[in-house]
Amino acid sequence: MLGMIAAATLASSLLIAPAAQAQGHFPDPPAGEIVIDIVTVNGSGCPAGSAAVAVSEDNKAFTVTYSQYTAQVGVGAKPTDWRKNCQLNLIVHVPQGFTYAIAQTDYRGFAHLEKGATAVEKANYYFQGSSQTTPISHEFKGFLSDDWQTTDKVPVDQLVYKPCGEERNFNINTELRVSAGTSDPTKTTSFITMDSTDTSYKTIYHFAWKECPPKP
């Protein structure tokens, strides 16, 4: 089981952003400590002990790294290896008087896809008790043998903040898939990974902060 995380969110529970935020001007990150407790980690892409998290020193983002997150097909692959997924369930603790959304997410990894093979990275996020956000997918086509990066940005007027004063778990779902397509899986191997074999392969979640109205 993982230790403690840093804070995050995007999901479904609507809070209307003030006019200043609607123009893209967000409050500075809170100075206090941000901690996330990992409640559960499930999925074939993140067996126990294979994922880790860290908060940035400026409280503007947190990172997730994986060590066993690889989908593959072909020589050496098991029949179930073509799809891997990971579900993180988090409790986020932020300084009093603030709430947050996820404004942008950067995914990084490596892919080797033979000519004719394809791969997909997909993700979505949501608060407990709220509707799931629409998953965003990115497709890669072979031939490819290189680092990859994708970025999901949320328009300012579509940011979803955790309701002020409510404790709701935050869920992050990610998935990697690979298909042999027209390549020959009896002679080749194609794969896509978010493994942190080197520390540059991190998923980065960028916060948008918002001050909560004072309690009556």
PyMOL CGO cylinders between C-alpha atoms (Angstrom):
from pymol import cmd
from pymol.cgo import CYLINDER

trace = [
    CYLINDER, 0.00, 0.00, 0.00, 1.30, 3.43, -0.69, 0.3, 1, 1, 1, 1, 1, 1,
    CYLINDER, 1.30, 3.43, -0.69, 2.09, 6.09, 1.85, 0.3, 1, 1, 1, 1, 1, 1,
    CYLINDER, 2.09, 6.09, 1.85, 0.76, 9.57, 1.65, 0.3, 1, 1, 1, 1, 1, 1,
    CYLINDER, 0.76, 9.57, 1.65, 0.18, 11.73, -1.49, 0.3, 1, 1, 1, 1, 1, 1,
    CYLINDER, 0.18, 11.73, -1.49, -0.21, 15.32, -2.35, 0.3, 1, 1, 1, 1, 1, 1,
    CYLINDER, -0.21, 15.32, -2.35, -3.48, 16.89, -3.39, 0.3, 1, 1, 1, 1, 1, 1,
    CYLINDER, -3.48, 16.89, -3.39, -5.55, 16.77, -6.46, 0.3, 1, 1, 1, 1, 1, 1,
    CYLINDER, -5.55, 16.77, -6.46, -8.84, 16.82, -8.27, 0.3, 1, 1, 1, 1, 1, 1,
    CYLINDER, -8.84, 16.82, -8.27, -11.13, 17.18, -11.14, 0.3, 1, 1, 1, 1, 1, 1,
    CYLINDER, -11.13, 17.18, -11.14, -14.43, 15.44, -11.23, 0.3, 1, 1, 1, 1, 1, 1,
    CYLINDER, -14.43, 15.44, -11.23, -18.09, 16.07, -10.86, 0.3, 1, 1, 1, 1, 1, 1,
    CYLINDER, -18.09, 16.07, -10.86, -19.61, 18.30, -8.21, 0.3, 1, 1, 1, 1, 1, 1,
    CYLINDER, -19.61, 18.30, -8.21, -20.14, 21.77, -9.54, 0.3, 1, 1, 1, 1, 1, 1,
    CYLINDER, -20.14, 21.77, -9.54, -18.86, 24.90, -7.91, 0.3, 1, 1, 1, 1, 1, 1,
    CYLINDER, -18.86, 24.90, -7.91, -19.11, 28.11, -9.91, 0.3, 1, 1, 1, 1, 1, 1,
    CYLINDER, -19.11, 28.11, -9.91, -15.79, 29.90, -10.36, 0.3, 1, 1, 1, 1, 1, 1,
    CYLINDER, -15.79, 29.90, -10.36, -15.72, 33.58, -9.48, 0.3, 1, 1, 1, 1, 1, 1,
    CYLINDER, -15.72, 33.58, -9.48, -15.33, 36.06, -12.33, 0.3, 1, 1, 1, 1, 1, 1,
    CYLINDER, -15.33, 36.06, -12.33, -11.61, 36.45, -11.73, 0.3, 1, 1, 1, 1, 1, 1,
    CYLINDER, -11.61, 36.45, -11.73, -11.12, 32.69, -12.05, 0.3, 1, 1, 1, 1, 1, 1,
    CYLINDER, -11.12, 32.69, -12.05, -13.33, 32.52, -15.11, 0.3, 1, 1, 1, 1, 1, 1,
    CYLINDER, -13.33, 32.52, -15.11, -10.72, 34.72, -16.77, 0.3, 1, 1, 1, 1, 1, 1,
    CYLINDER, -10.72, 34.72, -16.77, -7.99, 32.27, -15.82, 0.3, 1, 1, 1, 1, 1, 1,
    CYLINDER, -7.99, 32.27, -15.82, -6.69, 34.06, -12.68, 0.3, 1, 1, 1, 1, 1, 1,
    CYLINDER, -6.69, 34.06, -12.68, -6.40, 31.60, -9.81, 0.3, 1, 1, 1, 1, 1, 1,
    CYLINDER, -6.40, 31.60, -9.81, -5.41, 32.24, -6.20, 0.3, 1, 1, 1, 1, 1, 1,
    CYLINDER, -5.41, 32.24, -6.20, -1.86, 31.37, -5.29, 0.3, 1, 1, 1, 1, 1, 1,
    CYLINDER, -1.86, 31.37, -5.29, -1.46, 27.84, -3.88, 0.3, 1, 1, 1, 1, 1, 1,
    CYLINDER, -1.46, 27.84, -3.88, -2.02, 27.66, -0.11, 0.3, 1, 1, 1, 1, 1, 1,
    CYLINDER, -2.02, 27.66, -0.11, 1.11, 27.75, 2.00, 0.3, 1, 1, 1, 1, 1, 1,
    CYLINDER, 1.11, 27.75, 2.00, 0.02, 25.00, 4.38, 0.3, 1, 1, 1, 1, 1, 1,
    CYLINDER, 0.02, 25.00, 4.38, 0.71, 21.28, 4.05, 0.3, 1, 1, 1, 1, 1, 1,
    CYLINDER, 0.71, 21.28, 4.05, -1.22, 19.26, 1.47, 0.3, 1, 1, 1, 1, 1, 1,
    CYLINDER, -1.22, 19.26, 1.47, -1.51, 15.55, 2.18, 0.3, 1, 1, 1, 1, 1, 1,
    CYLINDER, -1.51, 15.55, 2.18, -3.34, 12.76, 0.38, 0.3, 1, 1, 1, 1, 1, 1,
    CYLINDER, -3.34, 12.76, 0.38, -3.98, 9.40, 1.98, 0.3, 1, 1, 1, 1, 1, 1,
    CYLINDER, -3.98, 9.40, 1.98, -4.17, 6.56, -0.51, 0.3, 1, 1, 1, 1, 1, 1,
    CYLINDER, -4.17, 6.56, -0.51, -7.20, 4.50, 0.42, 0.3, 1, 1, 1, 1, 1, 1,
    CYLINDER, -7.20, 4.50, 0.42, -6.96, 1.82, -2.26, 0.3, 1, 1, 1, 1, 1, 1,
    CYLINDER, -6.96, 1.82, -2.26, -4.82, 1.01, -5.29, 0.3, 1, 1, 1, 1, 1, 1,
    CYLINDER, -4.82, 1.01, -5.29, -6.33, -1.47, -7.72, 0.3, 1, 1, 1, 1, 1, 1,
    CYLINDER, -6.33, -1.47, -7.72, -5.56, -2.65, -11.22, 0.3, 1, 1, 1, 1, 1, 1,
    CYLINDER, -5.56, -2.65, -11.22, -3.28, -4.83, -13.29, 0.3, 1, 1, 1, 1, 1, 1,
    CYLINDER, -3.28, -4.83, -13.29, -1.04, -1.84, -14.02, 0.3, 1, 1, 1, 1, 1, 1,
    CYLINDER, -1.04, -1.84, -14.02, -0.33, -0.97, -10.40, 0.3, 1, 1, 1, 1, 1, 1,
    CYLINDER, -0.33, -0.97, -10.40, -0.02, -3.98, -8.10, 0.3, 1, 1, 1, 1, 1, 1,
    CYLINDER, -0.02, -3.98, -8.10, 0.61, -3.20, -4.44, 0.3, 1, 1, 1, 1, 1, 1,
    CYLINDER, 0.61, -3.20, -4.44, 3.84, -1.33, -3.87, 0.3, 1, 1, 1, 1, 1, 1,
    CYLINDER, 3.84, -1.33, -3.87, 4.40, -0.40, -7.51, 0.3, 1, 1, 1, 1, 1, 1,
    CYLINDER, 4.40, -0.40, -7.51, 3.04, 3.16, -7.47, 0.3, 1, 1, 1, 1, 1, 1,
    CYLINDER, 3.04, 3.16, -7.47, 4.29, 6.21, -5.59, 0.3, 1, 1, 1, 1, 1, 1,
    CYLINDER, 4.29, 6.21, -5.59, 3.27, 9.84, -5.25, 0.3, 1, 1, 1, 1, 1, 1,
    CYLINDER, 3.27, 9.84, -5.25, 4.88, 13.13, -4.31, 0.3, 1, 1, 1, 1, 1, 1,
    CYLINDER, 4.88, 13.13, -4.31, 3.78, 16.73, -3.94, 0.3, 1, 1, 1, 1, 1, 1,
    CYLINDER, 3.78, 16.73, -3.94, 5.64, 19.60, -5.54, 0.3, 1, 1, 1, 1, 1, 1,
    CYLINDER, 5.64, 19.60, -5.54, 7.32, 21.99, -3.13, 0.3, 1, 1, 1, 1, 1, 1,
    CYLINDER, 7.32, 21.99, -3.13, 5.24, 24.91, -4.40, 0.3, 1, 1, 1, 1, 1, 1,
    CYLINDER, 5.24, 24.91, -4.40, 1.91, 23.05, -3.96, 0.3, 1, 1, 1, 1, 1, 1,
    CYLINDER, 1.91, 23.05, -3.96, 1.10, 23.55, -7.63, 0.3, 1, 1, 1, 1, 1, 1,
    CYLINDER, 1.10, 23.55, -7.63, 1.07, 19.86, -8.61, 0.3, 1, 1, 1, 1, 1, 1,
    CYLINDER, 1.07, 19.86, -8.61, 1.57, 16.28, -7.51, 0.3, 1, 1, 1, 1, 1, 1,
    CYLINDER, 1.57, 16.28, -7.51, 3.15, 13.38, -9.35, 0.3, 1, 1, 1, 1, 1, 1,
    CYLINDER, 3.15, 13.38, -9.35, 2.40, 9.68, -9.62, 0.3, 1, 1, 1, 1, 1, 1,
    CYLINDER, 2.40, 9.68, -9.62, 5.06, 7.20, -10.71, 0.3, 1, 1, 1, 1, 1, 1,
    CYLINDER, 5.06, 7.20, -10.71, 4.61, 3.53, -11.60, 0.3, 1, 1, 1, 1, 1, 1,
    CYLINDER, 4.61, 3.53, -11.60, 7.07, 0.66, -11.81, 0.3, 1, 1, 1, 1, 1, 1,
    CYLINDER, 7.07, 0.66, -11.81, 4.95, -2.12, -13.38, 0.3, 1, 1, 1, 1, 1, 1,
    CYLINDER, 4.95, -2.12, -13.38, 2.63, -0.30, -15.77, 0.3, 1, 1, 1, 1, 1, 1,
    CYLINDER, 2.63, -0.30, -15.77, 3.16, -1.86, -19.22, 0.3, 1, 1, 1, 1, 1, 1,
    CYLINDER, 3.16, -1.86, -19.22, 0.70, -3.19, -21.80, 0.3, 1, 1, 1, 1, 1, 1,
    CYLINDER, 0.70, -3.19, -21.80, 2.11, -5.44, -24.51, 0.3, 1, 1, 1, 1, 1, 1,
    CYLINDER, 2.11, -5.44, -24.51, 1.27, -7.94, -27.23, 0.3, 1, 1, 1, 1, 1, 1,
    CYLINDER, 1.27, -7.94, -27.23, 3.37, -10.41, -29.18, 0.3, 1, 1, 1, 1, 1, 1,
    CYLINDER, 3.37, -10.41, -29.18, 6.40, -12.51, -28.30, 0.3, 1, 1, 1, 1, 1, 1,
    CYLINDER, 6.40, -12.51, -28.30, 6.74, -12.91, -24.52, 0.3, 1, 1, 1, 1, 1, 1,
    CYLINDER, 6.74, -12.91, -24.52, 3.37, -11.34, -23.72, 0.3, 1, 1, 1, 1, 1, 1,
    CYLINDER, 3.37, -11.34, -23.72, 0.56, -13.09, -21.85, 0.3, 1, 1, 1, 1, 1, 1,
    CYLINDER, 0.56, -13.09, -21.85, -2.94, -13.08, -23.37, 0.3, 1, 1, 1, 1, 1, 1,
    CYLINDER, -2.94, -13.08, -23.37, -4.12, -10.56, -20.74, 0.3, 1, 1, 1, 1, 1, 1,
    CYLINDER, -4.12, -10.56, -20.74, -1.16, -8.18, -21.15, 0.3, 1, 1, 1, 1, 1, 1,
    CYLINDER, -1.16, -8.18, -21.15, -2.75, -6.20, -24.00, 0.3, 1, 1, 1, 1, 1, 1,
    CYLINDER, -2.75, -6.20, -24.00, -4.66, -4.04, -21.48, 0.3, 1, 1, 1, 1, 1, 1,
    CYLINDER, -4.66, -4.04, -21.48, -3.49, -2.66, -18.14, 0.3, 1, 1, 1, 1, 1, 1,
    CYLINDER, -3.49, -2.66, -18.14, -5.32, -0.27, -15.83, 0.3, 1, 1, 1, 1, 1, 1,
    CYLINDER, -5.32, -0.27, -15.83, -4.91, 1.48, -12.50, 0.3, 1, 1, 1, 1, 1, 1,
    CYLINDER, -4.91, 1.48, -12.50, -7.48, 2.95, -10.12, 0.3, 1, 1, 1, 1, 1, 1,
    CYLINDER, -7.48, 2.95, -10.12, -6.30, 5.22, -7.30, 0.3, 1, 1, 1, 1, 1, 1,
    CYLINDER, -6.30, 5.22, -7.30, -8.74, 6.16, -4.55, 0.3, 1, 1, 1, 1, 1, 1,
    CYLINDER, -8.74, 6.16, -4.55, -7.49, 9.12, -2.51, 0.3, 1, 1, 1, 1, 1, 1,
    CYLINDER, -7.49, 9.12, -2.51, -8.47, 11.24, 0.47, 0.3, 1, 1, 1, 1, 1, 1,
    CYLINDER, -8.47, 11.24, 0.47, -7.15, 14.76, -0.04, 0.3, 1, 1, 1, 1, 1, 1,
    CYLINDER, -7.15, 14.76, -0.04, -6.37, 17.04, 2.89, 0.3, 1, 1, 1, 1, 1, 1,
    CYLINDER, -6.37, 17.04, 2.89, -5.87, 20.71, 1.99, 0.3, 1, 1, 1, 1, 1, 1,
    CYLINDER, -5.87, 20.71, 1.99, -5.39, 23.82, 4.15, 0.3, 1, 1, 1, 1, 1, 1,
    CYLINDER, -5.39, 23.82, 4.15, -8.58, 25.25, 5.63, 0.3, 1, 1, 1, 1, 1, 1,
    CYLINDER, -8.58, 25.25, 5.63, -10.32, 27.77, 3.42, 0.3, 1, 1, 1, 1, 1, 1,
    CYLINDER, -10.32, 27.77, 3.42, -9.21, 26.27, 0.09, 0.3, 1, 1, 1, 1, 1, 1,
    CYLINDER, -9.21, 26.27, 0.09, -10.47, 23.78, -2.45, 0.3, 1, 1, 1, 1, 1, 1,
    CYLINDER, -10.47, 23.78, -2.45, -9.07, 22.58, -5.76, 0.3, 1, 1, 1, 1, 1, 1,
    CYLINDER, -9.07, 22.58, -5.76, -9.60, 21.12, -9.21, 0.3, 1, 1, 1, 1, 1, 1,
    CYLINDER, -9.60, 21.12, -9.21, -7.22, 19.51, -11.70, 0.3, 1, 1, 1, 1, 1, 1,
    CYLINDER, -7.22, 19.51, -11.70, -6.49, 21.99, -14.48, 0.3, 1, 1, 1, 1, 1, 1,
    CYLINDER, -6.49, 21.99, -14.48, -4.01, 19.92, -16.49, 0.3, 1, 1, 1, 1, 1, 1,
    CYLINDER, -4.01, 19.92, -16.49, -2.49, 16.45, -16.49, 0.3, 1, 1, 1, 1, 1, 1,
    CYLINDER, -2.49, 16.45, -16.49, 0.76, 15.45, -18.21, 0.3, 1, 1, 1, 1, 1, 1,
    CYLINDER, 0.76, 15.45, -18.21, 1.34, 11.76, -18.95, 0.3, 1, 1, 1, 1, 1, 1,
    CYLINDER, 1.34, 11.76, -18.95, 4.75, 10.40, -19.95, 0.3, 1, 1, 1, 1, 1, 1,
    CYLINDER, 4.75, 10.40, -19.95, 6.10, 7.02, -20.94, 0.3, 1, 1, 1, 1, 1, 1,
    CYLINDER, 6.10, 7.02, -20.94, 7.80, 4.99, -23.63, 0.3, 1, 1, 1, 1, 1, 1,
    CYLINDER, 7.80, 4.99, -23.63, 6.32, 3.01, -26.52, 0.3, 1, 1, 1, 1, 1, 1,
    CYLINDER, 6.32, 3.01, -26.52, 7.67, 0.51, -29.01, 0.3, 1, 1, 1, 1, 1, 1,
    CYLINDER, 7.67, 0.51, -29.01, 5.05, -0.24, -31.65, 0.3, 1, 1, 1, 1, 1, 1,
    CYLINDER, 5.05, -0.24, -31.65, 5.78, -2.31, -34.72, 0.3, 1, 1, 1, 1, 1, 1,
    CYLINDER, 5.78, -2.31, -34.72, 4.44, -1.11, -38.06, 0.3, 1, 1, 1, 1, 1, 1,
    CYLINDER, 4.44, -1.11, -38.06, 0.68, -1.74, -38.07, 0.3, 1, 1, 1, 1, 1, 1,
    CYLINDER, 0.68, -1.74, -38.07, 0.38, -1.86, -34.25, 0.3, 1, 1, 1, 1, 1, 1,
    CYLINDER, 0.38, -1.86, -34.25, -1.49, 0.76, -32.20, 0.3, 1, 1, 1, 1, 1, 1,
    CYLINDER, -1.49, 0.76, -32.20, -1.71, 1.79, -28.57, 0.3, 1, 1, 1, 1, 1, 1,
    CYLINDER, -1.71, 1.79, -28.57, -4.04, 3.94, -26.45, 0.3, 1, 1, 1, 1, 1, 1,
    CYLINDER, -4.04, 3.94, -26.45, -3.60, 5.89, -23.21, 0.3, 1, 1, 1, 1, 1, 1,
    CYLINDER, -3.60, 5.89, -23.21, -6.89, 6.82, -21.50, 0.3, 1, 1, 1, 1, 1, 1,
    CYLINDER, -6.89, 6.82, -21.50, -7.77, 8.57, -18.24, 0.3, 1, 1, 1, 1, 1, 1,
    CYLINDER, -7.77, 8.57, -18.24, -10.56, 10.19, -16.25, 0.3, 1, 1, 1, 1, 1, 1,
    CYLINDER, -10.56, 10.19, -16.25, -11.15, 11.50, -12.73, 0.3, 1, 1, 1, 1, 1, 1,
    CYLINDER, -11.15, 11.50, -12.73, -14.09, 12.02, -10.40, 0.3, 1, 1, 1, 1, 1, 1,
    CYLINDER, -14.09, 12.02, -10.40, -15.14, 12.72, -6.83, 0.3, 1, 1, 1, 1, 1, 1,
    CYLINDER, -15.14, 12.72, -6.83, -16.91, 10.06, -4.80, 0.3, 1, 1, 1, 1, 1, 1,
    CYLINDER, -16.91, 10.06, -4.80, -20.65, 10.38, -5.27, 0.3, 1, 1, 1, 1, 1, 1,
    CYLINDER, -20.65, 10.38, -5.27, -20.35, 12.38, -8.48, 0.3, 1, 1, 1, 1, 1, 1,
    CYLINDER, -20.35, 12.38, -8.48, -20.64, 11.46, -12.13, 0.3, 1, 1, 1, 1, 1, 1,
    CYLINDER, -20.64, 11.46, -12.13, -17.45, 10.35, -13.80, 0.3, 1, 1, 1, 1, 1, 1,
    CYLINDER, -17.45, 10.35, -13.80, -15.81, 12.75, -16.20, 0.3, 1, 1, 1, 1, 1, 1,
    CYLINDER, -15.81, 12.75, -16.20, -15.64, 11.76, -19.85, 0.3, 1, 1, 1, 1, 1, 1,
    CYLINDER, -15.64, 11.76, -19.85, -12.47, 9.71, -20.42, 0.3, 1, 1, 1, 1, 1, 1,
    CYLINDER, -12.47, 9.71, -20.42, -9.87, 11.36, -22.65, 0.3, 1, 1, 1, 1, 1, 1,
    CYLINDER, -9.87, 11.36, -22.65, -7.95, 9.04, -24.98, 0.3, 1, 1, 1, 1, 1, 1,
    CYLINDER, -7.95, 9.04, -24.98, -4.75, 9.43, -26.99, 0.3, 1, 1, 1, 1, 1, 1,
    CYLINDER, -4.75, 9.43, -26.99, -3.78, 6.99, -29.75, 0.3, 1, 1, 1, 1, 1, 1,
    CYLINDER, -3.78, 6.99, -29.75, -0.29, 6.07, -30.95, 0.3, 1, 1, 1, 1, 1, 1,
    CYLINDER, -0.29, 6.07, -30.95, 0.52, 4.28, -34.22, 0.3, 1, 1, 1, 1, 1, 1,
    CYLINDER, 0.52, 4.28, -34.22, 3.51, 2.21, -35.25, 0.3, 1, 1, 1, 1, 1, 1,
    CYLINDER, 3.51, 2.21, -35.25, 6.15, 2.27, -36.30, 0.3, 1, 1, 1, 1, 1, 1,
    CYLINDER, 6.15, 2.27, -36.30, 7.14, 4.07, -33.10, 0.3, 1, 1, 1, 1, 1, 1,
    CYLINDER, 7.14, 4.07, -33.10, 10.01, 3.52, -30.68, 0.3, 1, 1, 1, 1, 1, 1,
    CYLINDER, 10.01, 3.52, -30.68, 10.40, 6.60, -28.51, 0.3, 1, 1, 1, 1, 1, 1,
    CYLINDER, 10.40, 6.60, -28.51, 9.33, 8.50, -25.41, 0.3, 1, 1, 1, 1, 1, 1,
    CYLINDER, 9.33, 8.50, -25.41, 5.77, 9.82, -25.55, 0.3, 1, 1, 1, 1, 1, 1,
    CYLINDER, 5.77, 9.82, -25.55, 3.91, 12.57, -23.73, 0.3, 1, 1, 1, 1, 1, 1,
    CYLINDER, 3.91, 12.57, -23.73, 0.26, 13.63, -23.73, 0.3, 1, 1, 1, 1, 1, 1,
    CYLINDER, 0.26, 13.63, -23.73, -1.39, 16.60, -22.03, 0.3, 1, 1, 1, 1, 1, 1,
    CYLINDER, -1.39, 16.60, -22.03, -5.04, 16.92, -21.03, 0.3, 1, 1, 1, 1, 1, 1,
    CYLINDER, -5.04, 16.92, -21.03, -6.15, 20.50, -20.31, 0.3, 1, 1, 1, 1, 1, 1,
    CYLINDER, -6.15, 20.50, -20.31, -9.49, 21.49, -18.80, 0.3, 1, 1, 1, 1, 1, 1,
    CYLINDER, -9.49, 21.49, -18.80, -11.03, 24.80, -19.96, 0.3, 1, 1, 1, 1, 1, 1,
    CYLINDER, -11.03, 24.80, -19.96, -11.32, 27.28, -17.12, 0.3, 1, 1, 1, 1, 1, 1,
    CYLINDER, -11.32, 27.28, -17.12, -15.10, 27.36, -17.32, 0.3, 1, 1, 1, 1, 1, 1,
    CYLINDER, -15.10, 27.36, -17.32, -15.27, 23.55, -17.08, 0.3, 1, 1, 1, 1, 1, 1,
    CYLINDER, -15.27, 23.55, -17.08, -13.09, 23.04, -14.00, 0.3, 1, 1, 1, 1, 1, 1,
    CYLINDER, -13.09, 23.04, -14.00, -14.80, 20.91, -11.35, 0.3, 1, 1, 1, 1, 1, 1,
    CYLINDER, -14.80, 20.91, -11.35, -13.87, 21.75, -7.77, 0.3, 1, 1, 1, 1, 1, 1,
    CYLINDER, -13.87, 21.75, -7.77, -14.34, 19.66, -4.68, 0.3, 1, 1, 1, 1, 1, 1,
    CYLINDER, -14.34, 19.66, -4.68, -17.27, 21.14, -2.76, 0.3, 1, 1, 1, 1, 1, 1,
    CYLINDER, -17.27, 21.14, -2.76, -16.03, 23.32, 0.08, 0.3, 1, 1, 1, 1, 1, 1,
    CYLINDER, -16.03, 23.32, 0.08, -16.40, 21.79, 3.52, 0.3, 1, 1, 1, 1, 1, 1,
    CYLINDER, -16.40, 21.79, 3.52, -17.14, 18.26, 2.26, 0.3, 1, 1, 1, 1, 1, 1,
    CYLINDER, -17.14, 18.26, 2.26, -14.92, 15.20, 2.52, 0.3, 1, 1, 1, 1, 1, 1,
    CYLINDER, -14.92, 15.20, 2.52, -15.10, 13.25, -0.72, 0.3, 1, 1, 1, 1, 1, 1,
    CYLINDER, -15.10, 13.25, -0.72, -12.61, 10.70, -1.96, 0.3, 1, 1, 1, 1, 1, 1,
    CYLINDER, -12.61, 10.70, -1.96, -10.99, 11.51, -5.27, 0.3, 1, 1, 1, 1, 1, 1,
    CYLINDER, -10.99, 11.51, -5.27, -10.63, 8.77, -7.88, 0.3, 1, 1, 1, 1, 1, 1,
    CYLINDER, -10.63, 8.77, -7.88, -8.13, 8.59, -10.72, 0.3, 1, 1, 1, 1, 1, 1,
    CYLINDER, -8.13, 8.59, -10.72, -8.60, 5.96, -13.44, 0.3, 1, 1, 1, 1, 1, 1,
    CYLINDER, -8.60, 5.96, -13.44, -5.95, 5.32, -16.11, 0.3, 1, 1, 1, 1, 1, 1,
    CYLINDER, -5.95, 5.32, -16.11, -5.62, 2.67, -18.79, 0.3, 1, 1, 1, 1, 1, 1,
    CYLINDER, -5.62, 2.67, -18.79, -3.06, 1.51, -21.35, 0.3, 1, 1, 1, 1, 1, 1,
    CYLINDER, -3.06, 1.51, -21.35, -3.97, -0.72, -24.31, 0.3, 1, 1, 1, 1, 1, 1,
    CYLINDER, -3.97, -0.72, -24.31, -2.00, -2.08, -27.23, 0.3, 1, 1, 1, 1, 1, 1,
    CYLINDER, -2.00, -2.08, -27.23, -3.13, -3.94, -30.35, 0.3, 1, 1, 1, 1, 1, 1,
    CYLINDER, -3.13, -3.94, -30.35, -0.97, -5.89, -32.77, 0.3, 1, 1, 1, 1, 1, 1,
    CYLINDER, -0.97, -5.89, -32.77, -3.11, -4.66, -35.67, 0.3, 1, 1, 1, 1, 1, 1,
    CYLINDER, -3.11, -4.66, -35.67, -1.54, -5.73, -38.94, 0.3, 1, 1, 1, 1, 1, 1,
    CYLINDER, -1.54, -5.73, -38.94, 1.84, -6.50, -37.34, 0.3, 1, 1, 1, 1, 1, 1,
    CYLINDER, 1.84, -6.50, -37.34, 2.83, -10.14, -36.74, 0.3, 1, 1, 1, 1, 1, 1,
    CYLINDER, 2.83, -10.14, -36.74, 2.56, -10.94, -32.99, 0.3, 1, 1, 1, 1, 1, 1,
    CYLINDER, 2.56, -10.94, -32.99, 4.23, -14.32, -33.51, 0.3, 1, 1, 1, 1, 1, 1,
    CYLINDER, 4.23, -14.32, -33.51, 7.47, -12.63, -34.50, 0.3, 1, 1, 1, 1, 1, 1,
    CYLINDER, 7.47, -12.63, -34.50, 7.42, -9.19, -32.85, 0.3, 1, 1, 1, 1, 1, 1,
    CYLINDER, 7.42, -9.19, -32.85, 6.50, -7.47, -29.58, 0.3, 1, 1, 1, 1, 1, 1,
    CYLINDER, 6.50, -7.47, -29.58, 4.74, -4.11, -29.27, 0.3, 1, 1, 1, 1, 1, 1,
    CYLINDER, 4.74, -4.11, -29.27, 4.26, -2.32, -25.96, 0.3, 1, 1, 1, 1, 1, 1,
    CYLINDER, 4.26, -2.32, -25.96, 3.39, 0.97, -24.26, 0.3, 1, 1, 1, 1, 1, 1,
    CYLINDER, 3.39, 0.97, -24.26, 4.50, 1.80, -20.74, 0.3, 1, 1, 1, 1, 1, 1,
    CYLINDER, 4.50, 1.80, -20.74, 4.30, 4.39, -18.01, 0.3, 1, 1, 1, 1, 1, 1,
    CYLINDER, 4.30, 4.39, -18.01, 6.99, 2.55, -16.03, 0.3, 1, 1, 1, 1, 1, 1,
    CYLINDER, 6.99, 2.55, -16.03, 9.38, 4.85, -14.23, 0.3, 1, 1, 1, 1, 1, 1,
    CYLINDER, 9.38, 4.85, -14.23, 12.49, 2.93, -15.25, 0.3, 1, 1, 1, 1, 1, 1,
    CYLINDER, 12.49, 2.93, -15.25, 13.92, 6.39, -15.17, 0.3, 1, 1, 1, 1, 1, 1,
    CYLINDER, 13.92, 6.39, -15.17, 12.43, 9.14, -13.03, 0.3, 1, 1, 1, 1, 1, 1,
    CYLINDER, 12.43, 9.14, -13.03, 11.33, 11.26, -16.00, 0.3, 1, 1, 1, 1, 1, 1,
    CYLINDER, 11.33, 11.26, -16.00, 8.29, 9.02, -16.57, 0.3, 1, 1, 1, 1, 1, 1,
    CYLINDER, 8.29, 9.02, -16.57, 5.91, 10.70, -14.15, 0.3, 1, 1, 1, 1, 1, 1,
    CYLINDER, 5.91, 10.70, -14.15, 2.26, 11.60, -14.41, 0.3, 1, 1, 1, 1, 1, 1,
    CYLINDER, 2.26, 11.60, -14.41, 1.88, 15.21, -13.27, 0.3, 1, 1, 1, 1, 1, 1,
    CYLINDER, 1.88, 15.21, -13.27, -1.43, 16.57, -11.99, 0.3, 1, 1, 1, 1, 1, 1,
    CYLINDER, -1.43, 16.57, -11.99, -1.59, 20.39, -11.95, 0.3, 1, 1, 1, 1, 1, 1,
    CYLINDER, -1.59, 20.39, -11.95, -3.92, 22.08, -9.45, 0.3, 1, 1, 1, 1, 1, 1,
    CYLINDER, -3.92, 22.08, -9.45, -6.25, 25.02, -9.84, 0.3, 1, 1, 1, 1, 1, 1,
    CYLINDER, -6.25, 25.02, -9.84, -6.83, 26.47, -6.37, 0.3, 1, 1, 1, 1, 1, 1,
    CYLINDER, -6.83, 26.47, -6.37, -9.86, 28.35, -5.15, 0.3, 1, 1, 1, 1, 1, 1,
    CYLINDER, -9.86, 28.35, -5.15, -10.69, 30.06, -1.87, 0.3, 1, 1, 1, 1, 1, 1,
    CYLINDER, -10.69, 30.06, -1.87, -13.83, 28.87, -0.14, 0.3, 1, 1, 1, 1, 1, 1,
    CYLINDER, -13.83, 28.87, -0.14, -16.36, 31.43, 1.08, 0.3, 1, 1, 1, 1, 1, 1,
    CYLINDER, -16.36, 31.43, 1.08, -16.27, 32.04, 4.84, 0.3, 1, 1, 1, 1, 1, 1,
    CYLINDER, -16.27, 32.04, 4.84, -18.68, 29.98, 6.88, 0.3, 1, 1, 1, 1, 1, 1,
    CYLINDER, -18.68, 29.98, 6.88, -21.75, 31.94, 8.05, 0.3, 1, 1, 1, 1, 1, 1,
]
cmd.load_cgo(trace, "trace")
